[in-house]
């Protein structure tokens, strides 16, 4: 994907939205990189390509419904994200991939997830009360397929809005629109 770098891969079970997420997502399958929503299976939360993806592929075969999700960060957001991640003592391999600007080769694009790093994990706009409604009213953004925003520009506008409207709410300094993609591990290159 042009203009994005690889943050890494997560292996997670999609969750079904219940009454604590936005009303539009109740009963729908949600994909997220947020520890608030997903269970990560037997691998480090973030892994690198291709060995991590291959190991993840084995987990996907063992646990139906689990998917390998590649996570990309816009090149223009890398420095800000690194600053926020450094403060939270994140995994050094993740920080190194971002510093090196590792290429983000996508599988099947899923969409974009507005997230904010805090204390070694990501919060998602879906799990914190009122954020989706605020983005809906101000930006006109809706969680779509997989609970993600399908339009990159709109997802980036949501991240900017959340950063401006909710400074340091839930200990998140800045929000970022991460690109998520799924596919067989071989398709990630």
ROSE-4610 file (N, C-alpha, C; in Angstrom, 1 decimal, always signed):
// ROSE-4610
residu = [X/X/X/X/X/X/X/X/X/X/X/X/X/X/X/X/X/X/X/X/X/X/X/X/X/X/X/X/X/X/X/X/X/X/X/X/X/X/X/X/X/X/X/X/X/X/X/X/X/X/X/X/X/X/X/X/X/X/X/X/X/X/X/X/X/X/X/X/X/X/X/X/X/X/X/X/X/X/X/X/X/X/X/X/X/X/X/X/X/X/X/X/X/X/X/X/X/X/X/X/X/X/X/X/X/X/X/X/X/X/X/X/X/X/X/X/X/X/X/X/X/X/X/X/X/X/X/X/X/X/X/X/X/X/X/X/X/X/X/X/X/X/X/X/X/X/X/X/X/X/X/X/X/X/X/X/X/X/X/X/X/X/X/X/X/X/X/X/X/X/X/X/X/X/X/X/X/X/X/X/X/X/X/X/X/X/X/X/X/X/X/X/X/X/X/X/X/X/X/X/X/X/X/X/X/X/X/X/X/X/X/X/X/X/X/X/X/X/X/X/X/X/X/X/X/X/X/X/X/X/X/X/X/X/X/X/X/X/X/X/X/X/X/X/X/X/X/X/X/X/X/X/X/X/X/X/X/X/X/X/X/X/X/X/X/X/X/X/X/X/X/X/X/X/X/X/X/X/X/X/X/X/X/X/X/X/X/X/X/X/X/X/X/X/X/X/X/X/X/X/X/X/X/X/X/X/X/X/X/X/X/X/X/X/X/X/X/X/X/X/X/X/X/X/X/X/X/X/X/X/X/X/X/X/X/X/X/X/X/X/X/X/X/X/X/X/X/X/X/X/X/X/X/X/X/X/X/X/X/X/X/X/X/X/X/X/X/X/X/X/X/X/X/X/X/X/X/X/X/X/X/X/X/X/X/X/X/X/X/X/X/X/X/X/X/X/X/X/X/X/X/X/X/X/X/X/X/X/X/X/X/X/X/X/X/X/X/X/X/X/X/X/X/X/X/X/X/X/X/X/X/X/X/X/X/X/X/X/X/X/X/X/X/X/X/X/X/X/X/X/X/X/X/X/X/X/X/X/X/X/X/X/X/X/X/X/X/X/X/X/X/X/X/X/X/X/X/X/X/X/X/X/X/X/X/X/X/X/X/X/X/X/X/X/X/X/X/X/X/X/X/X/X/X/X/X/X/X/X/X/X/X/X/X/X/X/X/X/X/X/X/X/X/X/X/X/X/X/X/X/X/X/X/X/X/X/X/X/X/X/X/X/X/X/X/X/X/X/X/X/X/X/X/X/X/X/X/X/X/X/X/X/X/X/X/X/X]
num = [1/1/1/2/2/2/3/3/3/4/4/4/5/5/5/6/6/6/7/7/7/8/8/8/9/9/9/10/10/10/11/11/11/12/12/12/13/13/13/14/14/14/15/15/15/16/16/16/17/17/17/18/18/18/19/19/19/20/20/20/21/21/21/22/22/22/23/23/23/24/24/24/25/25/25/26/26/26/27/27/27/28/28/28/29/29/29/30/30/30/31/31/31/32/32/32/33/33/33/34/34/34/35/35/35/36/36/36/37/37/37/38/38/38/39/39/39/40/40/40/41/41/41/42/42/42/43/43/43/44/44/44/45/45/45/46/46/46/47/47/47/48/48/48/49/49/49/50/50/50/51/51/51/52/52/52/53/53/53/54/54/54/55/55/55/56/56/56/57/57/57/58/58/58/59/59/59/60/60/60/61/61/61/62/62/62/63/63/63/64/64/64/65/65/65/66/66/66/67/67/67/68/68/68/69/69/69/70/70/70/71/71/71/72/72/72/73/73/73/74/74/74/75/75/75/76/76/76/77/77/77/78/78/78/79/79/79/80/80/80/81/81/81/82/82/82/83/83/83/84/84/84/85/85/85/86/86/86/87/87/87/88/88/88/89/89/89/90/90/90/91/91/91/92/92/92/93/93/93/94/94/94/95/95/95/96/96/96/97/97/97/98/98/98/99/99/99/100/100/100/101/101/101/102/102/102/103/103/103/104/104/104/105/105/105/106/106/106/107/107/107/108/108/108/109/109/109/110/110/110/111/111/111/112/112/112/113/113/113/114/114/114/115/115/115/116/116/116/117/117/117/118/118/118/119/119/119/120/120/120/121/121/121/122/122/122/123/123/123/124/124/124/125/125/125/126/126/126/127/127/127/128/128/128/129/129/129/130/130/130/131/131/131/132/132/132/133/133/133/134/134/134/135/135/135/136/136/136/137/137/137/138/138/138/139/139/139/140/140/140/141/141/141/142/142/142/143/143/143/144/144/144/145/145/145/146/146/146/147/147/147/148/148/148/149/149/149/150/150/150/151/151/151/152/152/152/153/153/153/154/154/154/155/155/155/156/156/156/157/157/157/158/158/158/159/159/159/160/160/160/161/161/161/162/162/162/163/163/163/164/164/164/165/165/165/166/166/166/167/167/167/168/168/168/169/169/169/170/170/170/171/171/171/172/172/172/173/173/173/174/174/174/175/175/175/176/176/176/177/177/177/178/178/178/179/179/179/180/180/180/181/181/181/182/182/182/183/183/183/184/184/184/185/185/185/186/186/186/187/187/187/188/188/188/189/189/189]
x = [+0.9/+0.0/+0.9/+0.7/+1.5/+1.4/+2.6/+2.5/+2.4/+2.5/+2.3/+3.6/+3.9/+4.9/+4.4/+5.1/+4.6/+4.8/+3.8/+3.9/+4.1/+3.4/+3.6/+2.3/+2.2/+1.1/+0.5/-0.8/-1.5/-2.3/-2.5/-3.3/-4.4/-5.6/-6.7/-8.0/-8.8/-10.2/-11.1/-11.9/-12.8/-13.9/-14.4/-15.4/-16.7/-17.8/-19.1/-19.5/-19.9/-20.3/-21.5/-21.4/-22.4/-22.9/-23.7/-24.3/-23.3/-22.1/-21.2/-20.4/-20.5/-19.9/-21.0/-20.6/-21.6/-22.8/-23.9/-25.2/-25.2/-24.4/-24.4/-23.6/-22.9/-22.0/-22.6/-23.7/-24.2/-24.6/-24.1/-24.3/-23.5/-22.6/-21.7/-20.3/-19.6/-18.2/-17.3/-16.4/-15.5/-14.1/-13.2/-11.8/-11.1/-10.1/-9.5/-8.1/-7.2/-5.8/-5.8/-6.9/-7.0/-7.1/-6.3/-6.4/-7.7/-8.4/-9.7/-10.8/-10.6/-11.6/-11.2/-9.9/-9.6/-8.7/-8.8/-7.9/-6.8/-5.5/-4.4/-3.9/-3.8/-3.5/-2.0/-1.4/-0.2/+1.1/+0.9/+2.1/+2.3/+3.4/+3.6/+2.5/+2.1/+1.0/+1.3/+2.5/+2.9/+4.1/+4.0/+5.1/+5.5/+6.7/+7.3/+7.1/+7.2/+7.1/+8.5/+8.5/+7.5/+7.3/+8.3/+8.2/+7.0/+6.7/+5.6/+4.3/+4.2/+3.0/+2.8/+3.9/+3.8/+3.4/+3.9/+3.4/+2.0/+1.6/+0.2/-0.7/-0.2/-1.0/-1.3/-0.4/-0.7/-1.8/-1.8/-2.8/-4.1/-4.2/-5.4/-6.0/-5.2/-5.7/-6.2/-5.6/-6.1/-7.3/-7.5/-8.6/-9.4/-10.5/-11.4/-11.9/-11.9/-12.4/-11.2/-10.1/-8.9/-8.3/-7.8/-7.2/-5.9/-5.1/-3.8/-4.1/-3.8/-4.0/-2.7/-2.4/-1.2/-1.6/-0.8/-1.1/-0.1/-0.6/+0.2/+0.0/+1.0/+1.0/+1.4/+0.6/+0.9/+2.3/+3.1/+4.5/+4.5/+3.5/+3.4/+3.1/+2.6/+2.3/+3.4/+4.4/+5.3/+6.0/+6.5/+7.3/+6.4/+5.2/+4.3/+4.0/+3.7/+3.4/+4.6/+5.8/+7.0/+7.2/+7.0/+7.1/+6.1/+4.9/+3.9/+4.2/+4.7/+5.0/+6.2/+7.3/+8.4/+8.1/+7.2/+6.7/+6.1/+5.5/+4.7/+5.6/+6.9/+7.8/+7.3/+7.0/+6.5/+7.6/+7.2/+8.1/+9.2/+10.5/+11.5/+11.5/+11.0/+11.0/+9.9/+8.8/+7.8/+8.4/+9.1/+9.7/+10.7/+11.5/+12.6/+12.0/+10.9/+10.2/+9.7/+9.2/+8.7/+9.8/+10.9/+12.1/+12.7/+12.7/+13.3/+12.4/+11.1/+10.1/+10.0/+9.8/+9.6/+8.4/+8.5/+7.4/+6.2/+5.0/+3.7/+3.2/+3.2/+2.6/+1.3/+0.3/-1.0/-1.5/-2.3/-3.1/-4.4/-5.5/-6.8/-7.1/-7.3/-7.5/-8.8/-8.8/-10.0/-10.6/-9.7/-10.2/-9.2/-9.6/-8.8/-9.4/-8.6/-9.1/-8.4/-9.2/-8.7/-8.3/-7.1/-6.6/-5.7/-5.6/-4.7/-3.8/-2.5/-1.6/-1.7/-1.7/-1.7/-1.3/-0.2/+0.2/+0.6/+1.2/+1.5/+0.5/-0.7/-1.7/-2.4/-3.3/-4.0/-5.5/-6.0/-7.5/-8.0/-9.2/-9.9/-11.0/-11.4/-12.5/-13.8/-13.8/-15.1/-15.4/-14.3/-14.6/-14.7/-14.4/-14.5/-15.8/-16.6/-17.9/-17.9/-18.8/-19.1/-18.2/-17.1/-16.1/-16.7/-17.4/-18.0/-19.1/-19.9/-21.0/-20.4/-19.4/-18.7/-18.2/-17.5/-16.9/-18.1/-19.1/-20.3/-20.9/-21.0/-21.6/-20.7/-19.4/-18.5/-17.9/-17.5/-16.8/-17.7/-18.8/-19.7/-19.2/-18.4/-17.8/-18.6/-18.7/-19.4/-18.5/-18.6/-17.9/-18.6/-17.8/-18.4/-18.1/-17.8/-17.4/-16.3/-16.4/-15.5/-15.4/-16.3/-16.2/-15.2/-14.6/-13.6/-14.1/-13.4/-13.7/-13.1/-13.9/-13.4/-12.6/-12.9/-12.2/-11.0/-9.9/-8.7/-8.7/-9.2/-9.3/-10.2/-11.3/-12.3/-11.7/-11.0/-10.4/-9.4/-8.6/-7.6/-8.3/-9.4/-10.1/-10.7/-11.1/-11.6/-10.5/-9.3/-8.2/-7.8/-7.8/-7.5/-8.6/-9.9/-10.9/-10.8/-10.6/-10.5/-9.3/-8.2/-7.0/-7.3/-8.1/-8.4/-9.5/-10.5/-11.7/-11.6/-10.7/-10.6/-9.1/-8.5/-7.1/-6.8/-6.0/-5.6/-6.8/-7.9/-9.0/-8.5/-8.7/-8.3/-6.8/-6.0/-4.6/-4.0/-4.8/-4.4/-4.0/-2.8/-2.3/-2.8/-2.6/-2.9/-3.6/-4.5/-5.1/-4.5/-4.5/-3.9/-4.8/-4.9/-5.7/-4.8/-4.9/-4.0/-4.7/-4.0/-4.5/-4.4/-5.5/-5.6/-5.8/-5.1/-5.3/-5.2/-5.9/-5.9/-5.6/-5.1/-4.8/-4.0/-3.8/-2.9/-1.5/-0.8/+0.5/+1.4/+1.3/+2.2/+1.9/+0.6/+0.3/+0.9/+1.5/+2.0/+3.5/+4.0/+5.4/+6.4]
y = [-1.2/+0.0/+1.2/+2.1/+3.3/+4.2/+4.7/+5.7/+5.1/+3.8/+3.2/+2.3/+2.2/+1.3/+0.2/-0.9/-2.0/-1.8/-1.9/-1.9/-3.3/-4.3/-5.7/-6.4/-7.6/-8.5/-8.8/-8.9/-9.4/-10.6/-11.5/-12.7/-12.6/-12.4/-12.1/-12.7/-13.1/-13.5/-12.3/-12.2/-11.1/-11.3/-10.2/-10.2/-9.8/-10.2/-9.8/-8.6/-7.5/-6.3/-6.6/-6.2/-6.3/-4.8/-4.7/-3.4/-2.4/-2.7/-1.7/-1.0/-1.5/-0.8/+0.0/+0.7/+1.6/+0.8/+1.4/+0.7/+0.1/+0.7/+0.2/-1.1/-1.5/-2.7/-3.9/-3.7/-4.8/-5.9/-7.1/-8.3/-8.5/-7.5/-7.6/-8.0/-8.7/-9.1/-7.8/-7.7/-6.5/-7.0/-6.4/-6.7/-5.4/-5.7/-4.6/-5.0/-4.1/-4.3/-3.9/-3.5/-3.0/-4.1/-4.1/-5.0/-4.9/-3.8/-3.6/-4.5/-5.0/-5.7/-7.2/-7.4/-8.7/-9.6/-10.9/-11.8/-12.1/-12.0/-12.4/-13.8/-14.6/-16.0/-16.3/-16.8/-17.5/-16.8/-15.8/-15.1/-13.8/-13.2/-11.8/-11.0/-10.0/-9.1/-8.6/-8.2/-7.8/-8.7/-9.1/-10.0/-9.4/-9.8/-9.3/-10.3/-9.9/-10.7/-11.3/-12.5/-13.4/-14.5/-14.7/-15.8/-15.7/-14.6/-14.4/-14.7/-14.3/-14.5/-16.0/-16.7/-18.1/-18.9/-18.5/-19.1/-18.7/-17.5/-17.1/-17.9/-18.3/-19.1/-20.4/-21.0/-22.2/-22.0/-20.9/-20.6/-20.4/-19.8/-19.6/-20.9/-21.9/-23.2/-23.9/-23.7/-24.4/-23.8/-22.5/-21.8/-21.1/-21.7/-21.1/-19.7/-18.8/-17.5/-16.5/-17.1/-16.3/-15.8/-14.6/-14.1/-13.4/-13.4/-12.7/-11.3/-10.3/-8.9/-8.2/-7.7/-6.8/-5.4/-4.7/-3.3/-2.4/-1.3/-0.3/+1.1/+1.9/+3.2/+4.2/+5.2/+6.2/+6.8/+6.9/+7.4/+8.8/+9.6/+10.9/+10.8/+9.7/+9.5/+8.8/+8.3/+7.4/+8.2/+9.4/+10.1/+10.4/+10.8/+11.1/+9.8/+8.7/+7.4/+6.9/+7.0/+6.6/+7.4/+8.7/+9.5/+9.0/+8.7/+8.3/+6.8/+6.0/+4.6/+4.6/+5.4/+5.4/+5.8/+6.7/+7.1/+5.9/+5.0/+3.9/+2.6/+2.7/+1.5/+0.3/+0.5/-0.5/-1.5/-2.5/-3.6/-3.0/-3.2/-2.6/-3.0/-4.3/-4.7/-3.9/-3.6/-2.7/-1.3/-0.8/+0.5/+0.5/-0.6/-0.7/-0.8/-1.5/-1.6/-0.3/+0.5/+1.8/+2.8/+2.7/+3.6/+3.2/+2.0/+1.5/+1.8/+2.1/+2.3/+1.0/-0.1/-1.4/-1.3/-1.9/-1.8/-2.5/-1.9/-2.5/-3.1/-4.4/-5.1/-5.7/-5.3/-5.7/-7.0/-7.7/-8.8/-8.2/-8.7/-8.1/-7.0/-5.7/-4.6/-4.7/-4.4/-4.5/-3.1/-2.1/-0.8/-0.1/+1.0/+1.8/+1.8/+1.7/+1.8/+3.0/+3.9/+5.0/+4.4/+4.6/+4.1/+5.1/+5.0/+5.8/+5.0/+5.1/+4.3/+4.9/+3.9/+4.3/+3.1/+3.3/+2.3/+1.0/+0.9/-0.4/-1.1/-0.4/-1.0/+0.1/-0.3/+0.7/+0.7/+1.9/+2.0/+2.2/+1.7/+1.9/+2.9/+3.6/+4.5/+3.8/+2.5/+1.7/+1.4/+1.3/+0.9/+2.0/+3.2/+4.3/+5.1/+5.2/+5.8/+7.1/+7.3/+8.6/+8.9/+8.2/+8.6/+8.4/+7.3/+7.0/+8.0/+8.3/+9.3/+10.7/+11.1/+12.4/+12.4/+11.3/+11.3/+11.3/+10.6/+10.5/+11.9/+12.7/+14.0/+15.0/+15.0/+16.0/+15.7/+14.5/+14.1/+13.4/+12.8/+12.0/+10.6/+10.1/+8.8/+7.7/+6.6/+5.4/+4.2/+3.4/+2.2/+1.3/+0.8/+0.0/-1.5/-2.1/-3.5/-3.8/-4.8/-5.2/-4.2/-3.2/-2.1/-1.1/-1.1/-0.2/+0.8/+1.9/+3.0/+2.6/+2.6/+2.1/+3.2/+4.5/+5.5/+6.1/+6.1/+6.5/+8.0/+8.9/+10.3/+10.5/+9.8/+10.0/+9.4/+8.3/+7.7/+8.6/+9.3/+10.2/+11.5/+11.9/+13.0/+12.6/+11.4/+11.0/+11.0/+10.5/+10.5/+12.0/+12.9/+14.3/+14.9/+14.6/+15.1/+14.6/+13.3/+12.7/+13.3/+13.5/+14.2/+15.6/+16.3/+17.7/+17.7/+16.9/+17.0/+16.3/+15.3/+14.6/+14.5/+15.6/+15.6/+14.9/+13.9/+13.0/+12.3/+12.2/+11.4/+9.9/+9.2/+7.8/+7.7/+8.7/+8.8/+8.7/+9.0/+9.0/+10.4/+10.6/+11.9/+12.2/+11.2/+11.4/+10.1/+10.3/+9.2/+9.1/+7.8/+7.5/+6.6/+6.7/+5.8/+4.7/+3.5/+2.4/+1.7/+1.3/+0.5/-1.0/-1.7/-3.2/-3.9/-5.1/-5.9/-7.4/-8.2/-9.7/-10.5/-11.7/-12.5/-13.8/-14.7/-15.8/-15.2/-15.8/-15.3/-15.1/-16.0/-15.9/-14.6/-14.1/-12.9/-11.6/-11.7/-10.5/-10.2/-11.2/-11.0/-11.0]
z = [+0.0/+0.0/+0.0/-1.0/-1.1/+0.0/+0.5/+1.6/+3.0/+3.2/+4.5/+4.8/+6.1/+6.5/+7.4/+7.5/+8.3/+9.8/+10.6/+12.1/+12.5/+11.9/+12.2/+11.9/+12.4/+12.3/+13.6/+13.7/+14.9/+14.5/+15.4/+15.2/+16.2/+15.7/+16.7/+16.2/+17.2/+16.9/+16.7/+15.6/+15.5/+16.7/+17.1/+18.2/+17.6/+18.3/+17.9/+18.8/+18.1/+18.9/+19.8/+21.1/+22.0/+22.4/+23.4/+23.7/+24.2/+24.5/+25.0/+23.8/+22.6/+21.5/+20.8/+19.8/+19.1/+18.6/+18.6/+18.3/+16.9/+16.0/+14.6/+14.5/+15.5/+15.5/+16.3/+17.0/+17.8/+16.9/+17.2/+16.4/+15.2/+14.9/+13.7/+14.1/+13.3/+13.5/+13.4/+14.4/+14.4/+14.4/+13.6/+13.6/+14.1/+15.0/+15.7/+16.1/+16.2/+16.8/+18.2/+18.8/+20.2/+21.2/+22.2/+23.3/+24.0/+23.8/+24.4/+23.9/+22.6/+21.9/+21.6/+21.3/+20.7/+21.6/+21.4/+22.1/+21.1/+21.5/+20.7/+21.0/+20.0/+20.2/+20.2/+21.3/+21.5/+20.8/+20.1/+19.6/+20.3/+20.2/+20.7/+20.0/+20.7/+20.2/+18.8/+18.5/+17.2/+16.8/+15.5/+15.0/+13.7/+13.3/+12.0/+10.9/+9.7/+8.5/+8.2/+7.6/+7.3/+8.3/+9.2/+10.2/+11.1/+11.6/+12.4/+11.7/+10.5/+9.7/+9.4/+9.1/+8.9/+10.2/+11.3/+12.6/+12.8/+12.5/+12.6/+11.7/+10.5/+9.6/+10.2/+11.0/+11.7/+12.7/+13.4/+14.4/+13.8/+12.6/+11.9/+11.5/+11.1/+10.8/+12.0/+13.2/+14.4/+15.0/+14.9/+15.5/+14.5/+14.1/+13.1/+13.5/+12.6/+12.8/+13.2/+13.6/+13.8/+12.5/+12.5/+11.3/+11.5/+10.5/+10.5/+9.9/+10.7/+10.3/+10.2/+9.0/+8.8/+9.1/+9.8/+10.3/+9.7/+9.0/+8.4/+9.0/+9.0/+9.5/+8.4/+8.2/+7.2/+7.5/+6.4/+6.6/+7.3/+7.0/+7.7/+9.2/+9.6/+11.0/+11.9/+11.2/+11.9/+13.0/+12.7/+13.8/+15.0/+14.8/+15.9/+16.7/+16.0/+16.6/+17.4/+16.8/+17.5/+18.8/+18.8/+20.0/+21.1/+20.7/+21.6/+22.1/+21.2/+21.6/+22.5/+22.2/+23.0/+24.5/+24.7/+26.0/+26.7/+26.0/+26.6/+26.7/+26.4/+26.5/+25.7/+24.4/+23.6/+23.2/+22.5/+22.0/+21.1/+21.4/+20.6/+19.1/+18.8/+17.4/+16.7/+17.3/+16.6/+16.4/+17.4/+17.2/+16.1/+16.0/+15.0/+13.6/+13.4/+12.1/+11.6/+12.6/+12.2/+11.9/+12.7/+12.4/+11.0/+10.7/+9.4/+8.2/+8.5/+7.5/+6.7/+7.3/+6.7/+5.7/+4.5/+3.6/+4.0/+3.8/+4.1/+2.8/+2.7/+1.5/+2.0/+1.4/+1.9/+1.3/+2.1/+1.6/+1.1/+1.6/+1.3/+2.2/+1.7/+2.6/+3.3/+4.6/+5.5/+5.7/+5.9/+6.2/+7.1/+7.8/+8.6/+10.0/+11.0/+12.4/+13.1/+13.6/+14.5/+15.8/+16.2/+17.5/+18.2/+19.5/+20.2/+21.2/+21.1/+22.0/+23.4/+24.4/+25.8/+26.6/+27.4/+28.3/+27.8/+26.6/+26.1/+25.3/+25.0/+24.2/+23.4/+22.5/+21.7/+22.2/+22.3/+22.5/+21.1/+20.9/+19.6/+19.8/+18.7/+18.8/+19.1/+18.9/+19.1/+20.5/+21.4/+22.7/+23.8/+23.4/+24.4/+24.1/+25.1/+25.0/+24.3/+23.3/+22.7/+21.5/+21.3/+20.3/+18.9/+18.7/+17.4/+17.1/+18.1/+17.9/+17.6/+18.2/+18.0/+16.5/+16.1/+14.8/+13.7/+14.0/+13.2/+12.9/+14.0/+14.0/+13.3/+13.6/+13.2/+11.8/+11.6/+10.4/+9.4/+9.9/+9.0/+8.8/+9.7/+9.5/+10.3/+9.6/+10.2/+10.2/+11.3/+11.2/+10.2/+9.2/+8.2/+8.3/+7.2/+7.2/+8.2/+9.0/+10.1/+11.2/+11.2/+12.2/+11.9/+10.7/+10.2/+9.3/+9.1/+8.2/+6.8/+5.8/+4.5/+3.7/+4.0/+3.3/+4.1/+3.5/+4.2/+4.6/+3.8/+4.1/+5.3/+5.3/+6.4/+7.7/+7.6/+8.8/+9.4/+8.5/+9.0/+9.6/+9.0/+9.6/+11.0/+11.1/+12.4/+13.5/+13.1/+14.0/+14.4/+13.4/+13.7/+14.7/+14.4/+15.2/+16.7/+16.8/+18.2/+18.9/+18.2/+18.9/+19.4/+18.5/+18.9/+19.9/+19.8/+20.6/+22.0/+22.1/+23.3/+23.8/+24.0/+24.4/+25.7/+25.6/+26.8/+27.5/+26.8/+27.3/+27.3/+28.3/+28.4/+28.2/+28.6/+28.5/+27.0/+26.1/+24.7/+24.3/+23.9/+23.4/+22.0/+21.1/+19.7/+19.2/+18.2/+17.5/+16.1/+15.7/+14.3/+13.6/+12.3/+11.5/+10.9/+11.5/+11.0/+9.9/+8.9/+7.8/+8.2/+8.0/+8.4/+7.1/+6.9/+5.8/+6.2/+5.5/+5.9/+4.7/+4.9/+3.8/+4.3/+3.4/+3.7/+4.0/+4.9/+5.2/+4.0/+3.0/+1.8/+1.0/+1.2/+0.4/+0.9/+2.1/+2.7/+2.2/+1.5/+0.9/+2.0]
